[in-house]
Amino acid sequence: MRFGRLRPPTTTPPKLNRKFVHVSIGLVFMLCWPLFRELLKGPLYYATTITLACVIYWRASPISIAAICNLCAGDGLADIIGSWFGSDKIPYNRNKSVAGSVAMVSAGFLASVTPPTITL
């Protein structure tokens, strides 16, 4: 049995179908925009920084590896440690805790200076 016969006959050209998909996905995204407002804050800066480090310094400098390790380990542990042990807040930023900031610096430093064990 040929697979071409299983497909229903189309009356619209494939290019027009593809454009319809583009327009409809764009409309769905715009309708759901209020759900994505959080992405314009920290996650956007996080993803942009990692992307720029990869694009600018990829395999040419250890700066990108240190920056990405610092962001991944430091930012991840800062949130976890800050949530668990973060009762003392930083005086100039009440949203950040001393414990989370210490975890950020410590984990970021350790991840940056530890040689990576996986090589590409």
C-alpha distances in whole Angstrom, upper triangle without the diagonal:
4,6,9,8,9,12,15,17,20,23,25,25,24,27,29,26,27,31,31,30,33,35,34,34,37,39,38,39,42,42,42,45,48,46,46,49,50,48,51,53,53,49,49,52,51,48,49,52,49,47,50,51,48,48,52,53,49,50,53,56,56,57,53,53,56,55,52,53,56,54,52,54,57,55,53,56,59,57,57,60,61,60,61,65,65,68,70,69,70,73,71,68,68,64,64,66,68,66,63,64,66,62,61,63,63,59,59,62,60,57,58,60,58,56,53,51,47,47,44
4,5,6,7,10,13,14,17,20,22,21,20,24,25,23,24,28,28,27,30,32,31,32,35,36,35,37,40,40,40,43,46,44,44,47,48,46,48,51,51,47,47,50,49,45,47,49,47,45,48,49,46,45,49,50,47,48,51,53,54,55,51,51,54,53,50,52,54,52,50,53,55,54,52,55,57,55,55,59,60,59,60,64,64,67,69,68,68,71,70,66,66,62,63,64,66,65,61,63,64,61,59,62,62,58,57,60,59,55,56,59,57,55,51,50,46,46,43
4,5,5,7,11,13,15,19,20,19,18,21,23,20,21,25,24,23,26,29,28,28,31,33,32,33,36,37,37,39,42,40,40,44,44,42,45,47,47,44,43,46,45,42,43,46,44,41,44,46,43,42,46,47,44,45,48,51,51,52,48,48,51,50,47,48,51,49,47,49,52,50,48,52,54,52,52,56,57,55,57,60,61,64,66,64,65,68,66,62,62,59,59,61,63,61,58,59,61,57,56,58,58,55,54,57,56,52,53,56,54,52,48,47,44,43,40
4,6,6,9,10,12,15,17,16,15,18,20,18,19,23,23,22,25,27,26,27,30,31,31,33,36,36,36,39,42,40,40,43,45,42,44,47,48,44,43,47,46,42,43,46,44,42,44,46,43,42,46,47,44,46,49,51,52,52,49,49,52,51,48,50,52,50,48,51,53,51,50,53,55,53,53,57,58,57,58,62,62,65,67,65,66,68,66,63,63,59,60,62,64,62,59,60,62,59,57,59,60,56,55,58,57,54,54,57,55,54,50,49,45,45,42
4,5,7,9,12,15,17,17,17,21,21,19,21,24,24,23,27,29,28,29,32,33,32,34,37,37,37,40,43,41,42,45,46,44,46,50,50,46,46,49,48,45,46,49,47,45,48,49,46,46,49,51,48,49,52,55,55,56,52,52,55,54,50,52,55,52,50,53,56,54,52,55,57,55,55,59,60,58,60,64,64,66,69,67,68,70,69,65,65,61,62,64,66,64,61,63,64,61,59,62,62,59,58,61,60,56,57,60,58,57,53,52,48,48,45
4,6,9,12,16,17,18,17,20,21,18,20,23,23,22,25,27,26,26,30,31,30,32,35,34,35,37,40,39,39,43,44,42,44,47,48,44,44,47,46,43,44,47,45,43,46,48,45,44,48,49,47,48,51,53,54,54,50,50,53,52,48,50,53,50,48,51,53,51,49,52,54,52,52,56,57,55,57,60,61,63,65,64,65,67,66,62,62,58,59,61,63,62,58,60,62,58,57,59,60,56,55,58,58,54,55,58,56,55,51,50,46,46,43
4,6,9,12,14,14,13,17,17,15,17,20,19,18,22,23,22,23,27,27,27,29,32,32,32,35,38,36,36,40,41,39,41,45,45,42,41,44,44,40,42,45,43,41,44,46,43,42,46,47,45,46,49,51,52,52,48,49,52,50,47,49,51,48,46,49,52,49,48,51,53,51,51,55,55,54,56,59,59,62,64,62,63,65,64,60,60,56,57,59,62,60,57,58,60,57,55,58,58,55,54,57,56,53,54,57,55,54,50,49,46,45,42
4,6,10,12,13,13,17,16,14,17,19,18,18,22,23,22,23,26,27,26,29,31,31,32,35,37,36,37,40,42,40,42,45,46,43,42,46,45,42,43,46,45,42,45,47,45,44,48,50,47,49,52,54,55,54,51,51,54,52,49,51,53,50,48,51,53,51,50,53,54,52,53,56,57,55,57,61,60,63,65,63,64,66,64,61,61,57,58,60,63,62,58,60,62,59,57,60,60,57,56,59,59,55,56,59,58,56,53,52,49,48,45
4,7,9,11,11,15,15,13,16,19,17,18,22,23,22,24,27,27,27,30,32,32,33,36,39,38,38,41,43,41,43,46,48,44,43,47,46,43,44,47,46,43,46,48,46,45,48,50,48,50,52,55,56,55,52,52,55,53,50,52,55,52,50,53,55,53,51,55,56,54,55,59,59,57,60,63,62,65,67,65,66,68,66,62,62,59,60,62,65,64,60,61,64,61,59,61,62,59,58,61,61,57,58,61,59,58,54,54,50,50,47
4,6,7,8,12,11,10,13,15,14,15,18,19,19,21,23,24,24,27,29,29,30,33,36,35,35,39,41,39,40,44,45,42,41,44,44,41,42,45,44,41,44,46,44,42,46,48,46,48,51,53,54,53,50,50,53,51,48,51,53,50,48,52,53,51,50,53,55,52,53,57,57,56,58,61,61,63,65,63,63,65,63,60,60,57,58,60,63,62,58,59,62,59,57,59,60,57,56,59,59,55,56,59,58,57,53,53,49,49,46
4,7,9,12,10,10,14,15,14,16,19,19,19,22,24,24,25,27,29,29,31,33,36,36,36,39,42,40,41,45,46,43,42,45,46,42,43,46,45,42,45,47,45,44,47,50,48,50,52,54,56,55,51,52,55,53,50,53,54,51,50,54,55,53,52,55,56,54,55,59,59,57,60,63,62,65,66,64,65,66,64,61,61,58,59,62,64,63,60,61,63,61,58,61,62,59,58,61,61,57,58,61,60,59,56,56,52,51,48
4,6,8,7,7,10,11,11,13,15,16,16,19,20,21,22,25,26,27,28,30,34,34,33,36,39,37,38,42,43,40,39,42,42,39,39,43,42,39,41,44,42,40,44,46,44,47,49,51,53,52,48,49,52,50,47,50,52,48,47,51,52,50,49,53,54,51,53,56,56,55,58,61,60,62,64,61,62,63,61,58,58,55,56,59,62,61,57,58,61,58,56,58,60,56,55,58,58,55,55,58,58,56,53,53,50,49,46
4,5,5,7,9,10,11,13,15,16,17,19,20,22,23,25,26,27,29,31,34,34,33,36,39,36,37,41,42,39,37,41,41,38,38,41,40,37,39,42,40,38,41,44,42,44,46,49,50,50,46,47,50,48,45,48,50,47,46,50,51,49,48,52,53,51,52,56,56,55,57,60,59,62,63,61,61,63,60,57,58,54,55,58,61,60,56,57,60,57,54,57,58,55,53,56,57,53,53,56,56,54,51,51,48,47,43
4,5,5,6,9,10,11,13,14,15,17,19,20,21,23,25,26,27,29,32,32,31,34,36,34,35,38,39,36,35,38,38,34,35,38,37,34,36,39,36,35,38,41,39,41,43,45,47,46,43,44,47,44,42,45,46,44,43,46,48,45,45,48,49,48,49,53,52,51,54,57,56,59,60,58,58,60,58,55,55,52,53,55,58,57,53,54,56,54,51,53,55,52,50,53,53,49,50,53,52,51,47,47,44,43,40
4,5,5,6,9,10,11,12,14,16,17,19,20,21,23,25,26,27,31,31,30,32,34,32,33,36,38,35,33,36,36,33,33,36,35,32,34,37,35,33,36,39,37,39,41,44,45,44,41,42,45,43,40,43,45,42,41,45,46,44,44,47,48,47,48,52,51,51,53,56,55,58,59,57,56,58,56,53,54,50,51,54,56,56,52,52,55,52,50,52,54,50,49,51,52,48,48,51,51,50,46,47,43,42,39
4,5,5,6,9,10,11,12,14,15,17,18,20,21,23,24,26,29,29,29,31,34,32,32,36,38,35,33,36,37,34,34,37,37,33,35,38,36,35,38,41,39,42,44,46,47,46,43,44,47,44,42,45,46,43,42,46,47,45,44,48,49,47,48,52,52,51,53,56,55,58,59,56,56,58,56,52,53,50,51,54,56,56,52,53,55,53,50,53,55,52,50,53,53,50,50,53,53,52,48,49,46,45,42
4,5,5,6,9,10,11,12,14,15,16,18,20,21,23,24,28,27,27,30,32,30,31,35,36,33,32,35,36,32,33,36,35,33,35,38,36,34,38,40,38,41,43,45,46,45,42,43,45,43,40,43,45,42,41,44,46,43,42,46,47,45,46,50,49,48,51,54,53,56,57,55,55,57,54,51,52,48,49,52,55,54,50,51,54,51,49,51,53,50,48,51,52,48,48,52,51,50,47,47,44,43,40
4,5,5,6,9,10,11,12,14,15,17,19,20,21,23,26,26,25,28,30,28,29,32,33,30,29,32,32,29,29,33,32,29,31,34,32,30,34,36,34,37,39,41,42,42,38,39,42,39,37,40,41,38,37,41,42,40,39,43,44,42,43,47,47,46,49,51,50,53,54,52,52,54,52,48,49,46,47,49,52,51,47,48,51,48,46,48,50,46,45,48,48,45,45,48,48,47,43,44,40,40,37
4,5,5,6,9,10,11,12,14,15,17,18,20,21,25,25,24,26,29,27,27,31,33,30,28,31,32,29,29,32,32,29,31,34,32,31,34,36,35,38,40,42,43,42,38,40,42,40,37,40,42,38,38,41,43,40,40,44,44,42,44,47,47,46,49,52,50,53,54,51,51,53,50,47,48,45,46,49,52,51,47,48,51,48,46,48,50,47,45,48,49,45,45,49,49,48,45,45,42,41,38
4,5,5,6,9,10,11,12,14,15,17,18,20,23,23,23,26,28,27,27,31,33,30,29,32,33,30,30,34,33,31,33,36,34,33,36,39,37,40,42,44,45,44,40,41,44,41,39,41,43,39,39,42,43,40,40,44,44,42,44,47,47,45,48,51,50,52,54,51,51,53,51,47,48,44,46,49,52,51,47,48,51,49,46,49,51,48,46,49,50,46,47,50,50,49,46,47,43,43,40
4,6,5,6,8,10,10,12,14,15,16,18,22,21,21,24,26,24,25,29,30,27,26,29,30,27,27,31,30,28,30,33,31,30,34,36,35,38,40,41,42,41,37,38,41,38,35,38,39,36,35,39,40,37,37,40,41,39,40,44,43,42,45,48,47,49,51,49,49,51,48,45,45,42,43,46,49,48,44,45,48,45,43,46,47,44,43,46,47,43,43,47,47,46,43,43,40,40,37
4,6,5,6,9,10,11,12,14,15,16,20,20,19,22,24,22,23,26,28,25,23,27,27,24,25,28,28,25,27,30,29,28,31,33,32,35,37,39,40,38,35,36,38,36,33,36,37,34,33,37,38,35,35,39,39,37,39,42,42,41,44,47,45,48,49,47,46,48,46,43,43,40,41,44,47,46,42,43,46,44,41,44,45,42,41,44,45,41,41,45,45,44,41,42,39,38,36
4,6,5,6,9,10,11,12,14,15,19,19,19,21,24,22,23,26,29,26,24,28,29,26,26,30,30,27,29,33,31,30,33,36,35,38,40,41,42,41,37,39,41,38,35,38,39,36,35,39,40,37,37,40,40,38,40,44,43,42,45,47,46,48,49,47,47,48,46,43,43,40,41,45,47,47,43,44,47,45,42,45,47,44,42,46,47,43,44,47,47,47,44,45,42,42,39
4,5,5,6,9,10,11,12,14,17,18,18,20,23,22,23,26,28,26,24,28,29,26,27,31,31,28,31,34,32,31,35,37,36,39,41,42,43,41,38,39,41,38,36,38,39,36,35,38,39,36,36,39,40,37,39,42,42,40,43,46,45,47,48,46,46,48,46,42,42,39,41,44,47,46,43,44,47,44,42,45,47,44,42,46,47,43,44,47,47,47,44,45,42,42,39
4,5,5,6,9,10,11,12,16,15,15,18,20,18,20,23,25,22,21,25,25,23,23,27,27,25,27,30,29,28,31,34,33,36,38,39,39,38,34,35,37,34,32,35,35,32,31,35,36,32,32,36,36,34,35,39,38,37,40,43,41,44,45,43,43,45,43,39,40,36,38,40,43,43,39,40,43,41,38,41,43,40,39,42,43,39,40,44,43,43,40,41,38,38,36
4,5,5,6,9,10,10,14,15,14,16,19,17,18,21,24,21,20,23,24,22,22,26,26,24,26,29,28,27,30,33,32,36,37,38,39,37,34,35,37,34,32,34,35,31,31,35,35,32,32,36,36,33,35,39,38,37,40,42,41,43,44,42,42,43,41,38,38,35,36,39,42,42,39,39,42,40,38,40,42,40,38,41,43,39,40,43,43,43,40,42,39,39,36
4,5,5,6,9,10,13,14,14,16,19,18,19,23,25,23,22,25,26,24,25,29,29,27,29,32,32,31,34,36,36,39,41,41,42,40,37,38,40,36,34,37,37,34,33,37,37,34,34,37,37,34,36,40,39,37,41,43,42,44,45,42,42,44,42,38,38,35,37,40,43,43,40,41,44,42,39,42,44,42,40,44,45,42,42,46,46,46,43,45,42,42,40
4,5,5,6,9,12,12,12,15,18,17,18,21,24,21,21,24,25,23,24,28,28,26,29,32,31,30,33,36,35,38,40,41,41,39,36,37,38,35,33,35,36,32,31,35,35,32,31,35,35,32,34,37,36,35,38,41,39,41,43,40,41,42,40,37,37,34,35,38,41,41,38,39,42,40,37,40,42,40,38,42,43,40,41,44,44,44,41,43,40,40,38
4,5,5,6,10,10,9,12,14,13,14,18,20,18,17,21,22,20,20,24,24,23,25,28,28,27,30,32,32,35,37,37,38,36,32,34,35,32,29,32,32,29,28,31,32,28,28,32,32,29,31,34,33,32,35,38,36,39,40,37,38,39,37,34,34,31,32,35,38,38,34,35,39,37,34,37,39,36,35,39,40,37,37,41,41,41,38,40,37,38,36
4,5,5,8,10,10,11,15,14,14,18,21,19,18,21,23,21,22,25,26,25,27,30,29,29,31,34,34,37,39,39,39,37,34,36,37,33,31,34,34,30,30,33,33,30,30,34,33,30,33,36,34,33,37,39,37,39,40,38,38,39,37,33,34,31,32,36,39,39,35,36,40,38,35,38,41,38,37,40,42,39,39,43,43,44,41,43,40,41,39
4,6,8,9,10,12,15,15,16,19,22,21,20,23,25,23,24,28,29,27,30,32,32,32,35,37,37,40,42,42,42,40,37,38,39,36,33,36,36,32,32,35,35,31,31,34,34,31,33,36,35,33,36,39,37,39,40,38,38,40,37,34,34,31,33,36,39,39,36,37,40,39,37,40,42,39,38,42,43,40,41,45,45,45,43,44,42,43,41
4,6,6,7,10,12,12,14,17,19,18,17,21,22,21,22,25,26,25,27,30,30,30,33,35,34,38,40,40,39,37,34,35,36,33,30,33,33,29,28,31,31,28,27,31,30,27,29,32,31,29,33,35,34,36,37,35,35,37,35,31,31,28,30,33,36,36,33,34,37,35,33,36,38,36,35,39,40,37,38,42,42,42,40,41,39,40,38
4,5,5,7,10,10,11,14,17,15,15,18,20,19,20,23,24,23,25,28,28,28,30,33,33,36,38,38,37,35,32,33,34,31,29,31,31,27,27,30,30,26,26,29,29,26,28,31,30,28,32,34,32,34,35,33,33,34,32,29,29,26,28,31,34,34,31,32,35,34,31,34,37,34,33,37,38,35,36,40,40,41,39,40,38,39,37
4,5,6,9,10,11,13,16,15,15,19,20,20,21,24,25,25,27,29,30,30,32,34,34,38,39,39,38,36,33,34,34,31,29,31,31,27,27,30,29,25,25,28,27,24,27,30,28,26,30,32,30,32,33,30,31,32,30,27,26,23,26,29,32,32,29,30,34,32,30,33,36,34,33,36,38,36,36,40,40,42,39,41,39,40,39
4,6,7,9,11,13,15,14,14,18,19,18,20,23,23,23,26,28,28,29,31,33,33,36,38,37,37,34,31,32,33,29,27,29,29,25,25,27,27,23,23,26,25,22,24,27,26,24,27,30,28,30,32,29,30,32,30,26,26,22,25,27,31,31,27,29,32,30,28,32,34,31,31,34,35,33,34,38,38,39,37,38,36,38,37
4,5,5,7,10,12,11,11,14,15,15,16,19,20,20,22,24,25,25,27,29,29,33,34,34,33,31,28,29,29,26,24,26,26,22,22,25,24,21,21,24,23,21,23,26,25,23,27,29,28,30,31,28,29,30,28,25,25,21,23,26,29,29,26,27,30,28,26,29,31,29,28,32,33,31,31,35,35,36,34,36,34,35,34
4,5,6,8,11,10,10,13,15,15,16,19,20,20,22,24,25,26,28,30,30,33,35,34,33,31,28,29,29,26,24,27,26,22,22,25,24,20,21,24,23,20,23,26,24,23,26,28,26,28,29,26,26,28,25,22,22,19,21,24,28,28,25,25,29,28,25,28,31,29,28,31,33,31,31,35,36,37,35,37,35,36,35
4,5,6,8,8,9,11,12,13,15,17,18,19,21,23,24,25,27,28,28,32,33,32,31,29,26,27,27,23,22,24,23,19,19,22,21,17,17,20,19,16,19,22,20,19,23,25,23,25,26,23,23,25,23,20,19,16,18,21,24,24,21,22,25,24,22,25,27,25,24,28,30,27,28,32,33,34,32,34,33,34,33
4,5,7,5,6,9,10,10,11,14,15,15,17,20,20,21,23,25,25,28,30,29,28,26,23,24,24,21,19,21,21,17,17,20,20,16,17,20,19,17,20,23,21,21,24,26,24,27,27,25,25,27,25,21,22,18,19,22,25,25,22,22,25,24,21,24,27,24,23,27,28,26,26,30,31,32,30,32,30,31,30
4,7,7,5,8,10,11,11,13,15,16,17,19,21,21,22,25,25,29,30,29,29,26,23,25,25,21,20,22,21,18,19,22,21,17,19,22,20,19,22,24,22,22,26,27,25,27,28,25,24,26,23,20,21,18,19,23,25,26,22,23,26,25,22,25,27,26,24,27,29,27,27,31,32,33,31,33,32,33,32
4,6,6,7,9,11,11,13,15,16,17,19,21,22,23,24,25,29,29,28,27,24,22,24,23,19,19,21,19,16,17,19,18,15,16,19,17,16,19,21,19,19,23,24,22,24,24,21,20,22,20,16,17,14,16,19,22,22,19,19,23,22,19,21,24,23,21,25,27,25,25,29,30,31,30,32,31,32,32
4,5,5,6,9,10,11,12,14,15,17,19,20,21,22,23,26,27,26,24,22,19,20,20,16,15,17,15,12,13,16,14,11,13,15,14,12,16,18,16,17,20,22,19,22,22,19,19,21,19,15,17,13,14,17,19,20,16,16,19,18,15,18,21,19,17,21,23,21,21,25,26,28,26,29,28,29,29
4,5,5,6,8,10,11,12,14,15,17,18,20,21,21,24,26,25,24,21,18,19,19,16,14,16,15,12,12,15,14,11,12,15,15,13,16,19,18,18,21,23,21,24,25,22,22,24,22,19,20,16,16,19,22,21,18,18,21,19,16,19,21,19,18,21,23,20,21,25,25,27,25,27,26,27,26
4,5,5,6,9,10,10,12,14,15,16,18,20,20,23,25,24,23,21,18,19,20,16,15,18,17,13,14,18,17,14,15,19,18,17,20,22,21,22,25,26,25,27,28,25,24,26,24,21,22,19,19,22,24,24,21,20,23,22,19,21,24,22,20,23,25,22,22,26,27,28,26,28,27,27,27
4,6,5,6,9,10,10,12,14,15,16,18,19,22,23,21,21,18,16,17,17,13,13,16,14,11,13,16,15,12,15,18,16,16,19,21,20,21,24,25,23,26,26,23,22,24,21,19,20,18,17,20,22,23,19,18,21,20,17,18,21,20,17,20,22,20,20,23,25,26,24,27,26,27,26
4,5,5,6,9,10,11,13,14,16,16,17,20,21,20,19,16,14,15,15,11,10,12,11,8,9,12,12,9,11,15,14,14,17,19,18,19,22,24,22,25,25,23,22,24,22,19,21,18,17,19,21,21,17,17,19,18,14,16,19,17,14,18,19,17,17,21,22,23,21,24,23,23,23
4,5,5,6,9,10,11,12,14,15,15,19,20,19,19,17,13,15,15,12,10,13,13,10,11,14,15,12,13,17,17,17,19,22,21,22,25,27,25,28,29,26,25,28,26,23,24,21,21,23,25,24,20,20,23,21,17,19,22,19,17,20,21,18,18,22,23,23,21,23,22,22,21
4,6,5,6,9,10,10,12,14,14,18,19,18,18,16,13,15,16,12,11,15,15,12,13,17,16,14,16,20,19,19,22,24,24,25,28,29,27,30,30,28,26,28,26,23,25,22,22,25,26,26,22,21,24,23,19,20,23,21,18,21,23,20,19,23,24,24,22,25,24,23,22
4,5,5,6,9,10,10,12,13,16,17,16,15,12,10,12,12,9,8,12,11,9,11,14,14,13,15,18,17,18,21,23,22,24,27,27,26,29,29,26,24,27,24,22,24,22,20,23,24,24,20,19,21,20,16,17,20,18,15,17,20,17,16,19,21,21,20,23,22,22,21
4,6,5,6,9,10,10,11,14,15,14,14,11,8,10,11,8,6,10,10,8,9,13,13,12,14,17,17,18,20,22,22,24,26,28,26,30,30,28,26,29,27,24,26,23,22,24,25,24,21,20,22,20,16,18,19,17,14,17,18,15,14,18,19,19,17,20,18,18,18
4,5,5,6,9,10,10,13,15,15,15,13,10,12,14,11,9,13,14,12,13,16,17,16,17,21,21,21,24,26,26,27,30,31,30,33,33,31,29,32,30,27,29,26,25,27,28,28,24,24,25,24,20,21,23,21,18,20,22,18,17,21,22,21,19,22,20,19,18
4,5,5,6,8,9,13,13,13,14,12,9,12,13,10,10,14,14,13,15,18,18,17,19,22,22,23,26,27,27,29,31,32,31,34,34,31,29,32,29,27,29,27,26,28,29,29,25,24,26,24,21,21,23,22,18,20,22,19,17,21,22,22,20,23,21,20,19
4,6,5,6,7,10,11,10,10,8,5,8,10,7,7,11,12,11,13,16,16,16,18,21,21,22,24,26,26,28,30,31,30,33,33,30,29,31,29,27,29,27,25,27,27,27,24,22,24,22,19,19,21,19,15,17,19,16,14,17,18,18,17,20,18,17,17
4,6,6,5,8,10,10,11,10,6,8,11,10,8,12,14,13,14,17,18,18,19,22,23,24,26,27,28,30,32,33,32,36,35,33,32,34,32,30,32,29,28,30,30,29,26,25,26,24,21,21,23,21,17,19,20,17,15,18,19,18,16,18,17,15,14
4,6,6,9,10,11,13,12,9,12,14,13,12,16,17,16,17,20,21,21,22,25,26,27,29,31,31,33,35,36,35,38,38,36,34,36,34,32,34,31,30,32,33,32,29,28,29,28,24,25,26,24,21,22,24,21,19,21,22,21,19,22,20,18,16
4,6,9,9,9,12,10,8,12,13,12,12,16,17,16,18,21,21,21,23,26,26,28,30,31,31,33,36,36,35,39,38,35,33,36,33,31,34,32,30,32,32,32,29,27,29,28,24,24,26,24,20,21,23,20,18,20,22,21,20,23,21,19,18
4,6,5,6,8,7,6,9,11,10,11,14,15,15,17,19,20,21,22,25,25,27,29,30,31,33,35,35,35,38,37,35,33,35,33,32,34,32,30,32,32,31,28,27,27,26,23,22,24,22,18,19,21,18,15,17,19,17,16,19,18,16,15
4,5,7,9,9,7,8,11,11,11,13,16,16,16,19,20,21,22,25,26,27,29,30,31,33,35,36,35,39,38,36,35,37,35,34,36,33,31,33,33,32,29,28,28,27,24,23,24,22,19,20,21,18,15,17,18,16,15,17,15,13,12
4,6,7,9,8,8,12,13,12,14,17,18,18,20,22,23,24,26,27,29,30,31,33,35,36,37,37,40,40,38,37,39,38,36,38,36,33,35,34,33,30,29,29,28,25,24,25,23,20,20,20,17,15,16,17,14,13,15,14,11,10
4,7,9,8,10,12,13,14,16,18,19,20,22,23,24,26,28,29,31,32,33,34,36,38,38,38,41,40,39,37,39,37,36,39,36,34,35,35,34,32,30,30,29,26,25,26,24,21,20,21,19,16,17,18,16,15,18,17,14,14
4,5,6,8,9,11,12,14,15,17,18,19,20,22,24,25,26,28,30,30,31,34,35,36,35,38,37,36,34,36,34,33,36,34,31,32,32,31,29,27,27,26,23,21,22,21,18,17,18,16,13,14,16,14,14,17,17,14,15
4,5,5,6,9,10,11,12,14,15,16,17,19,21,22,23,26,27,27,28,31,32,32,32,36,35,33,31,34,33,31,34,32,29,30,29,28,26,24,24,22,20,18,19,17,14,14,15,12,9,10,12,10,11,14,14,13,14
4,6,5,6,9,10,10,12,14,15,15,17,19,21,21,24,25,26,27,29,31,31,30,33,32,31,28,31,29,28,31,29,26,27,26,26,24,21,22,21,18,16,18,16,13,13,14,13,9,11,13,13,13,17,17,16,17
4,5,5,6,8,10,10,12,14,15,16,18,20,20,22,24,25,26,28,30,30,30,33,32,31,29,31,30,28,30,28,26,27,27,26,23,22,22,21,17,17,18,16,13,14,15,12,10,12,14,13,13,16,15,14,15
4,5,5,6,8,10,10,12,13,15,16,18,19,21,22,23,25,27,28,29,28,32,32,30,29,32,30,29,31,28,26,26,26,25,22,21,21,19,16,16,16,14,11,12,12,9,7,10,11,10,9,12,12,12,13
4,6,5,6,9,10,10,11,13,15,16,17,19,21,21,22,25,26,26,26,29,29,27,26,29,27,26,28,26,23,24,23,22,20,18,18,16,14,13,13,12,8,8,10,7,4,7,9,10,10,14,14,15,16
4,5,5,6,9,10,10,11,14,15,15,18,20,20,21,23,25,25,25,28,27,26,24,27,25,23,26,23,21,22,22,21,18,17,17,16,13,12,14,12,9,10,12,10,7,11,13,13,13,17,17,17,18
4,5,5,6,8,10,10,12,14,15,17,18,19,20,22,24,25,24,28,28,26,25,28,26,24,26,24,21,22,22,21,18,17,18,16,13,14,15,12,9,11,12,9,8,12,13,13,12,15,14,15,16
4,5,5,6,8,10,10,12,13,15,16,17,19,21,22,23,23,27,26,25,24,27,27,24,26,23,21,21,21,19,17,16,16,14,11,12,12,9,7,9,9,5,5,9,9,10,9,13,13,14,16
4,6,6,5,7,9,10,11,14,15,16,16,19,21,21,20,24,23,22,21,24,23,21,23,20,18,18,18,17,14,13,13,11,8,8,9,7,4,7,8,6,6,9,11,13,13,16,17,18,19
4,6,5,5,8,10,10,12,14,15,16,18,20,20,19,23,23,21,20,23,22,20,21,19,16,17,18,17,13,13,14,12,9,10,12,9,7,10,12,9,9,13,14,16,15,18,18,19,20
4,6,6,6,8,10,11,12,14,15,17,19,20,20,23,24,22,22,25,24,22,23,20,18,18,19,17,14,14,15,12,10,12,12,9,8,11,12,9,10,14,14,15,13,16,16,17,18
4,6,5,6,8,10,11,12,14,15,17,17,18,21,22,21,21,24,24,21,22,20,17,17,17,15,12,12,12,9,8,10,9,6,6,9,9,6,9,12,12,14,13,15,16,18,20
4,6,5,6,9,10,10,11,14,15,16,15,19,19,18,17,21,20,18,19,17,14,14,14,12,9,9,9,7,4,6,7,5,4,8,9,8,10,13,13,16,16,18,19,21,23
4,6,5,6,9,10,10,12,15,15,14,18,18,17,16,20,19,16,17,14,12,13,14,12,9,9,11,9,6,9,11,9,8,12,13,11,13,16,17,19,18,21,21,23,24
4,6,6,7,9,10,11,13,14,14,18,19,18,18,22,22,19,19,16,14,14,15,13,10,11,12,9,8,11,12,9,10,13,13,12,14,17,17,19,18,20,20,22,24
4,5,5,6,8,10,11,12,12,16,17,16,17,21,21,18,18,16,13,12,13,10,7,9,10,6,6,10,9,7,9,12,12,11,14,16,16,19,18,20,21,24,25
4,6,5,6,8,10,10,10,13,14,13,13,17,17,15,15,12,9,9,10,8,4,6,8,5,5,8,9,8,9,13,13,13,15,18,18,21,21,23,24,26,28
4,6,5,6,9,10,9,13,14,13,14,18,18,15,14,11,9,9,11,10,6,9,11,9,8,12,13,12,13,16,17,16,18,21,21,24,23,25,26,28,29
4,5,5,6,9,9,13,15,15,16,20,21,18,17,14,12,11,13,10,8,11,12,9,10,14,13,12,14,17,17,16,19,21,21,24,23,24,25,28,29
4,5,5,6,7,11,12,13,14,18,19,17,16,14,11,9,10,6,5,9,9,7,9,12,11,11,13,16,16,16,19,21,21,24,24,25,26,29,31
4,6,5,4,8,9,9,11,15,16,13,12,10,8,6,8,5,4,8,9,8,9,12,13,13,15,17,18,18,20,23,23,26,26,28,29,32,33
4,6,6,8,11,11,14,17,18,15,13,11,10,8,11,9,8,11,13,11,13,16,16,16,18,20,21,21,23,26,26,29,28,30,30,33,35
4,6,8,11,13,15,19,21,18,16,14,12,10,12,9,9,13,13,12,14,17,16,16,18,21,21,21,24,26,26,29,28,30,31,34,35
4,6,8,10,13,16,19,16,14,13,11,8,9,6,8,11,11,10,13,16,15,16,18,20,20,21,24,25,26,29,29,31,32,35,37
4,6,7,10,13,15,13,11,10,8,5,7,5,6,9,10,11,13,15,15,16,18,20,21,22,24,26,26,30,30,32,33,36,37
4,6,10,12,15,13,10,11,10,7,8,8,10,12,13,14,16,18,19,20,22,23,24,25,27,29,30,33,34,35,37,39,41
4,7,9,12,11,9,10,9,6,6,7,10,11,12,13,15,17,18,19,21,22,24,25,27,28,29,33,33,36,37,40,41
4,6,9,7,5,7,6,4,6,8,9,10,12,14,14,16,18,19,20,22,24,25,26,28,29,33,33,36,37,39,41
4,6,5,6,8,6,5,6,9,10,9,11,14,14,14,17,19,19,20,23,24,25,27,28,32,32,35,36,38,40
4,6,6,10,9,9,9,13,14,12,15,17,17,18,20,22,22,24,26,27,28,30,32,35,36,39,40,42,43
4,6,9,9,10,11,15,14,13,15,18,17,18,21,22,22,23,26,27,27,29,32,35,35,38,39,41,42
4,5,6,8,10,13,12,11,14,16,15,16,19,21,20,22,25,25,26,28,30,33,33,36,37,39,40
4,5,7,10,13,12,12,15,17,16,18,21,22,22,24,26,27,27,30,32,35,35,37,38,40,41
4,7,10,12,10,11,14,15,14,17,19,20,20,22,24,25,26,28,30,33,32,35,35,37,38
4,7,9,7,7,11,12,11,13,16,16,16,19,21,21,22,25,26,29,29,32,33,35,36
4,5,5,6,9,10,11,12,14,15,16,18,20,21,22,24,26,29,29,32,33,35,37
4,5,5,6,9,10,11,12,14,15,17,18,20,21,23,24,28,28,31,32,35,36
4,5,5,6,9,10,10,12,14,15,16,18,20,21,22,26,26,28,30,32,34
4,5,5,6,9,10,10,12,14,15,16,18,20,21,24,24,26,28,30,32
4,5,5,6,9,10,10,12,14,15,16,18,20,23,24,26,28,30,32
4,5,5,6,8,10,11,12,14,15,17,18,22,23,25,27,29,31
4,6,5,6,8,10,10,12,14,15,16,20,20,22,24,26,29
4,6,5,6,8,10,10,12,14,15,18,19,22,23,25,27
4,6,5,6,9,10,10,12,14,17,18,21,23,25,27
4,5,5,6,9,10,11,12,16,17,20,22,24,26
4,5,5,6,8,10,10,14,14,17,19,21,23
4,6,5,6,9,10,13,13,17,18,20,22
4,5,5,6,8,12,13,16,18,20,22
4,5,5,6,10,11,14,16,18,21
4,6,5,8,9,11,13,15,18
4,6,8,9,12,14,15,17
4,6,9,12,14,16,18
4,6,9,12,13,17
4,6,9,10,14
4,6,7,10
4,6,10
4,7
4
